Amino acid sequence: MFTPETIDFTKTQTYSARGRHNLVTVENLRVPDPDADDLFTSAEFEILVKKLKEAKAAGYGVTCFYGAHVIKCGLSKYLIRLIEDGFITHLASNGAGSIHDFELAYLGGTSEHVPTAIEDGSFGMWEETGRWMNEAIVAGAKKGVGYGQSLAEYVEAHPERFPYKDDCVFYRAYRTGVPATYHVTVGTDIIHQHPAADFAAIGQTSGRDFAAFCHSITTLDPAGVHMNIGSAVTGAEVFLKALSIARNQGHMLKSITTANFDIIPLGDYKTDVGKDDWTYYYRPRKNVINRPASLGGVGLYILGDHQKTVPSLWKRLQIEK
């Protein structure tokens, strides 16, 4: 039987992240201020605000899957406020979302300069990030908890390492009692490069997070809200599978509202498009906006820069809550 050769990850050299130049820091995180932020609006945005208020008032779930770029845009504090104000009942992201959040918590900065770091093989080889996150995941796997909870409990257990934990989204969600789950693709994240990576533990904890996410999707029944903020692949795919599982188990979510936030113009995004149109291959169009609402729900596209749409969403909900 043929067995392919593999590389020895233990030979990988790592470097301390201390002193690294970071493109995003806790000092330049945007601070929620209803008097300072420009107000974005659109017809779809107004519908979403109304649906979010109705879902919260009725006690229906509001799930949110975000791409890591939301953290890199400096919007951590807005996600935290939406969680603590009760407008997000489950937060989810990909592995990169957890990494940027974790680095901000211990280092006070994240987002290295990739174009130069990839040239000498130093990209992503950060000892503290890889060592500590993998330690947290392995410990969580042994306890039988999920990926997000593993990270939060690690921060809680080592407060001296995380002087900026109050700006950490998954930690504040944990303290608020809101699930924060991470849906990992093996090989996409810098902590998979680290010699300490335990892929069995990564898979186990992320798998548990998927089960938790699926449960939260059932809480959208009958008229909750799901938002996908800037996750063009992972968020769209994970949500569609979770929705299928929820409906398979009897939660039909016929009046669900879904909203996709992005900057790609889609034109009349509710019309059918053929495979000759490139937007056919943009997953959120089908998996977030159109297919989930086919039983009578509402699918929305919030077209705009995250740095305008997310603060404006928080501001509107603050004004009218």
N, C-alpha and C positions, 0 to 999 in steps of 0.2 A: 504493500500500500504506500502511495506517495504521501510524504509529509513535507510541506514547505519549510524552508529555513526561516527562522525568526531572529529579530534583532534583540540584543541583551539590553534592556532598559537600565540595568544597574550600572552600566558604563556611561550613562548620560551625566554630564557635568551641570551642576546647578549654581546659581549665584544669588547672593542676598539682594532683596528688593530695596533695602535701605539705601537711600541716596539716588534711586532711579528717578528719571524725569517722568512725570505723570501729566497726561493731558487733562485729566479731571481730578480735582481735589475737593476736599470738604469746604475749603474757602470759597470755591466758585459754584457750589451747589445753589440752585435757586431757592429762595426762601418764600413760602406762600405769603402773599400780601394782597388782599383784595383791592387795595387802592393803587397798586403799582403795575398790575398785569394788564396788558391789552386784552380786550374781550373779543374772542373769535366767535363767530356764529355762522350758521347755515341752516337750511330747512331741516336737514337730517340731524344736526346737532340739537335743535330745539326739541325734536321728537325724542332723542336719546335722554335729554335732561328730564323730560316728562316721564318717560318709562322708568328711569332710575328712581325718581321720587316715588312713583307708584309701587315699584318692587320693594323698596325699603319699607314703605308704609304697610304693605300687605305681608311683610315677613318672608318674601321670596328671596332666593339667593341671587347674588351678583358676582359672577366670576370674571376674572381678568387675567389674560395671558399677555405678557409683555416681552418684547425683544430687548436684548441687552443694551441696545442703543438708547433706550429710555433712561437708563442709569447714566450712560455716557453724555446725555444731554443735560445732566445735572438736575434731574427731576425726582430724585429719591424722596425728598421731603413731601412732594405732592402725593406720591403713592402712599406714603406713611399717613398723611392726613386723610386721604380717601378711605383707608382702612380704619383708622381710629374714629372717623365720623360715621362709619357704618355703611359706606357706599361701595365697599368691596368686601365680600364675605369669603372669598378665596382668591389668592394671588398665585400665579404660576409663571414660570419662565423656562428658558433653556439653560444649559450648563453655564454658558457665558454670563447670563444674568446673575447667577449665584457668585461667580468669580469676581466680577466687578464690585458687587455688593460687599463681599468678604474682604477684598483688598481695601476698600474705603474704610471698613471697620477697624482694621489693624494698622494700616499704613497711612491713612488719611489721603490717599490718592490712588488712582487706577488709570488704565489705558496707556500703555507704553507706545513708543514710536516704532511701529512694526516694520516699515520699509527698510530702516537701517538695521534693526535687530535680526531680521531674517537672513541678512547677508553673512553673518558670522556664526549663525546657529545659536545665538543667545535668546532668541524670541521665546518667551513663555517659560524660560528655565529658572523660575523664581523659587528659591528654596522655601521661604516662609509660606507662600501661597500653596505650593504643591504639597509640602510636608504637612502643614496644619490641616488643610482641607481633606487630604486623604486620611489623616489620623481621625478626624471627626467622622468621616464616612464609615471607616472600619469600625469605630466604636459604636456608631449608630446601628450598623448591620448586626453587630453582636447583641444589641438590645432589642432588635426587631422594629426599629423606627425608620421613618423615611429620610430621604436625603436632606430636605429642608430643615426638618426637626433636628437631624444630626448636627448640622452646622450651627443652629441656634443654641442647642444645648452645649456645644463646644465653646461658643462665645460666652455663655453664661458661666461655664466652669473655669474659664481663664480670663477674667475681666482685665487683668493687668496687661494682657496682650492686645486688647481691643479698646484703646482710649476713645475711639470714635464710634462705638457701638450704637449710640443713639441716632446716628445717621444711617444705620444698617436696616434695610427694608425687611429682610427675613427675620431679623432679631426683634424688631418692633412688632411685626405681625405675630410672632410667637408670644411676645409679652401681652398682646391684645387678645390672644386666643383665636386668631385667624390663621388657617392653614396657608403655608407658603411652600409650594411644591416645585420641583425641578425635573425636567424631562430631558434626559441626557442621550445624546448620540455618541457612541464610543469612538474616540479619535478626533472629536471636534474641539476639545477643551484642553487648555494648557496644562491642567493638572494630570491629564492622561500621559503627558510626556515625562512626568516625575518618576524616579525610581521607586517611590513609595506607593504608586498607584496599585490598587487592588480592584481589578475589574469585576470580580464576583461581588464585592461589597458595593461598588458603584451600581451595578445592575440590580442588585437586591433592593437597595434603598430607593433608587429611582423608580423601580417597579412598584414599590409600596406607595410612592407618591402618585403614580398613575392611578392606582386603585382609589386613593383619596380624592384625586381630581374627578374621577368618574362619579364618586359619591356626591361631590359638590354639584356636579351637573344635574343630578336628580333633584336637587333642591331648587332648581330653576322652574320646576313644574308647579303650576301651569304657565306662569307669566313672569318669570325672572329675566335677567339680562346677562348676556355674555359679551365682553369686550375683548377684542384682539388689538393690542397696541404695538404695531410695528414688528410682528413676528410673521414673516411672509411664508415660512416653510413649517417649522416645528409647531408653532402655535396652531396653525390652520389644520395640520394633520392630526395632532393630538386631540384637538377639540372634536373633530368629526368622528374619530373612533370612540371617544368618550360619549358623545351624543348617541351613537349607534348602540352602545352598551346600555345606556340609560333607557332608551326606547325598547330595547330587547327585554328589559326587566320590568316593563310596564309603565314607565314614566314618559308620556308621549310629548310633553312640552309643546303643545300645539300653538300656544300664544307667546312663545319665546321671542325676545328681541335680541338681535345680534348687531354688533357694531364693529366695523374694522376701521382702524386709524392708520392712515398712510399718506404718502405724498405722490403716488402714481396716478395720473389722470386716467380714469376708466370710461369716461363718457357716460352713456346710459348704462350703468352697471347692472341693471336688472334684466336687460335683454339677453337672449341666448346668443352666444358667439361661436363660430366654427373654429376648427383647428388651424385655419389660415390666419386667424387674428391672434397676435401674441398675448393679449390679455386672457385668452383661454387658459394659458399655462400659469397664470397668476393665481396661486392656490386659494388665497382668502376670498376671491370673487365667488368661487363655487362653494368652498368648504365652510366659510364663515357667513357670508352675506346671503347667498341664494338658497342652497340646498337645505339648511336648517330651518328656514322660514317657509318651506313649501306646504306645510300643513295649515298655514294661516297666521304665522308669526310675521315679524317685521325684520327685514335685513337692511342695515344702514351702512353707508360709507362716509366716514368723516375725513374729508380730504383737506389736509393741512399739515404744517410743521408741528411735530410733537411739542416744541417749545412754546407754541401758541395754543394748541388744542387742549393739552393736558392741564396747564394752569387755568385756562378758561373754564374747563369742565369743573374743576374744584371751586372756582370763584362763583359760578352760577349756582352750584349746589349749596354753597355757603349762604348766598344771598337768599335763596328760596327755601332753605330747609326749615 
